Amino acid sequence: MADILTLDHLRVAFDVQGHRVDAVSDASIRVPDGGSVGLVGESGSGKSTLARTLMGLLTTPPAVLEAKSFAVEGQSLQIGDHAAISRLRGNTFAMVFQDPLSYLNPLMRVGRQIEEAVRLHDGRAAVHHRISELLDLVHLPQRVARSYPHELSGGMRQRALLAIALACRPRLLLADEPTTALDVTTQMEILALLRELRRELGMALLLISHDLVSVAELCDEVYVMYGGRTIEHGPCREIFRSPSHAYTKSLLDAARAQRSGRKVLETRPGALSVGG
């Protein structure tokens, strides 16, 4: 199976008061076309910085970006070429974030925000029909188009953000901690929706999370990040059954301890990256 996304040996640094600080020091990732890949690691490991780099959302400077190679749909790109990456956003790949209330415009109705995304990436679309179709796709009632974000529950806001991300049927969806701010029941609903959308739209998924259970449920492969590096990669079943890196073992032990209610967790020496 061909890869829709390949990134080799990414480094992301920031110039801070005359000093260069690494947020991602050496990360590589590949997402097969139509595949489902998880990117896991604790807060500060560099996951979100990697995702924002892929989407061309980091300002350069102060960010300094380097990569051995970067390609989308087999097309080689310069990692810092924001103009080229922006042309791919919406149609080829899109991103949904962990806190929809921070990314939805509080002064605009949801339907208008979906409309903006459709018009930006597909000027020939029948906009109102597309809005109705997208609301159905993410299981939201049509009345939500007339609602403001603050009038919706957390789960409904996340679905609205998904509708915006899916406005032009991207081939790859980057989901950055899409269930973090939600209660357990709503988390399960969003995960089930992502699984359904993948099947219905045939799109690839890059799920960024610290929740190993979510990754195990949705993903075929997983990359583990620690201190700004991707340190382990393989099929989810193999990695979770028999991890080879000590940090991956610690992550799995912590997840088991959380489920069992154990209060003392194993810690590992060393410092994390400054990345999210």
N, C-alpha and C positions, 0 to 999 in steps of 0.2 A: 504494500500500500504506500502510495506517495505521501510525502509530508506537505501539509498546508503551511506549516511554520517551522523554520529551523533557525536556531540561534546558537552560536558556538563561542565560548570563552568571552562572555560579556563582562566588562568592567564599567562601573558607574561611580564616579567620584564627584565631590562637591568642593569648590574653593570657598573656605570659610576663614575669614580674617587672615588671609595670607597663607593658610595651611590647606593642603589637599587631604580630604577625608574620604576613604572608600565606603560606599554604601553597599555595592556589590563588587566583589573582587575577582570572582571567576565562576560564572554561571553559564550552563549550556542546557538547552531544552529543545525537544522536537515534538510536534503535535501531528499525528497522522491525519490525513484528510478523512473526516467523518469519525475520527477517534475521540476518546475521552481521556484526558490526562490530568492528574492531580499534582499540585505543587504545595508541599507542606513544610512546616517549620514554625517555630514560635515567633512571637512578635519581635521585630528587630532583626530578623534573619535575612531580609532583603526581598521578600516575596512581592510586596506591593511596588517597590521600586522597580523590580524587573518588569512587572505588568505595565506600569506607566511608561517605561522605556519602550516597550513593544508598541504601545499606542501613540508614541510621539508626544507625550504630555509633559515631559521634563524640559524646562527652559535651559538653553545652552548659550552662554554661561548663566548661572554658576555651575550647572551640571557639566561634567566632562564624560563623554561616552566613547567607549572603544569596544570593538568586537572583531573576532577573527573572521566571522561570516554571519550574514543575516539574510534570510530569504523568506518571501511570502508567496505561496503558490508557484514555487520554483523560480521566481523573479528575484535576483540578487538586489539588495538595497543597502544603502549606507545607513548605519544605525542612527546617525544624527540628522538624516535627511527628512526634516519634518514635512516639507511640501509633498514629497513622494508618499510618505506614510499617511498624510491627511487625505490623499486621494483614495486610499484603500479603506479608510474608516467608514463604517456604515454599510457598505456593500460587501466588502471582503471580510472584515472583522469588526466587532463592536465589543463594548465593555459594560458590565453592570457592577455597581459599587456596593459597599457594605452598608452605607447609611443613606437611604434614599431621601430622607428629609434634608440632607445637606446638598444633594445634587438636583433635586427638583426645585424649580422656581416657585417660591411661596406666593407670588403675585399673579401667577398664570394658572388658568384651569388646565387640568390634565390633558384634555383633548387638544388644546392649543399647543402644548409641549410636544405631543406626539406628532401633530401636524408640522411643526418646525423641523423635526427630524426627517419626516417623509419628504418635505419640499427641499431640504438641503441636499439629500442624496438621490432623489428620484423626482425631478421636476415634472415628469410626464404622468405621474401616478394620479389615479382618481382618489384624492385625499380623503374625503369623508368616508368613502367605502373602505379605504385602507385602515382608517382609525377604528371603524366598527369591527373590521376583521381582526385587527390586533387585540382589541379588548376581548373578543371572543377567544382568541388564541391563548391568552393568559388567564382566562376564566374570571374576567371582571364584567360586571353588569354595564350596560351601555350608559347608564346615568353617571358613571364615574367620569366620563368625558366632560361633564359640566361641573365637576367638583374641583376644589382646591386641595393641594396636598395635605393641609392640616385637617381636612375633614375626613381623611381616610385613616384606617388602621395601619399599623406597621406592615402587616402582610400585604395589604392592598397597595400601599406605596411601593413596596418592592416589586409587585406585579406590574405596576404602572411604569416603573423604571425598566423592567424587562420589555414591556411593550415598546418603549422608546428605542431600546437597544436593538430590537428585532424589526424595526420599522422597514428596513430594506432587505430583510432576509439574509443576514450575514452568513458566511460559510464557517466562521469561527467565532464563538462567543467566549470572551474572557470574563469569568465571574470571580470577583475579588471579595471573599468572605461574604457571600450573599445572604447568609442566614444568621450572622453574628448577633444582630440587635433584636432578634425575634424570639418569641417563646418557643418551647419545644414542639408543640403541636403545629405551629405555623412553619417552623423550620422543616418539618417533615413534608408539609404541603408544598413548600417551595422546591425542595429536592425532588419530589415526585413530579412537579411541573417541569423542572429542568430535564428530567429523564424523558418525559412525554414530548417536550419540544425538540429534543435531539432526535427522537425517533420520527416525529412528524416532518421536521424540516431537513433532516439528514445533515445537520451541521456538526462540526467538531466543537469540543468543549475543553477549555483550560480552566480548571477549578482551583482557585487559590484559597487555602484554608489551613487552620491549625487543628481542625476537627477531623481526626483520622476516620471516624465512623462515616462521615459524609463522603469522604474520598473513597472509602472502600465500597460504598453503595453505588456511586456514580461512575467511577473511573476504572479503566482497564490498566493504565500504567500510572506510576507515581514517581515524582522527583522529590528528594528531600534536601532542604536548604538549611545551612547552619553557618553563621558568621559571614554571610555574603557569598557563600559557595554552594553549588549543588554537589552534594557529597555521596549521594546514592541514587540509583535509578533502576527500575525494572518493573515487571508486572506486579500489580497490587498484591495479588495472592502470595507471590513468592516473597516480596519484601516484607509484608506483614507477618508471614509465617516464619521466615528465617532471615531477619535483617543481618547485614554483614558489618554495618558501621555502628560503633558504640552509641552515637547520638541517636540514631534511629531506634535502637533498643530502648534508650531512655524515653523517647517519645511514646513508644508503645507501652512501656511500663507506667508512664504517667496517665495514659488513657485508661488503662486497666484499673489503676488506683482510683481514678475519678469515678469510674462506674461502680467500683466496690465500696466507695466511701472511705477508703484509706486516707488519712490526713497527712502522713509524712511521705513526701515525694523525693525521689532520687534527684540529685543535682549533678551538674557536670562543670568542671573547671573551664576557665576561659571567658572571653568577652564576646558579646554579639556584635554584629555590624550595626551601624547607625540606621540602616535602611529599615522600611516597614515590612 
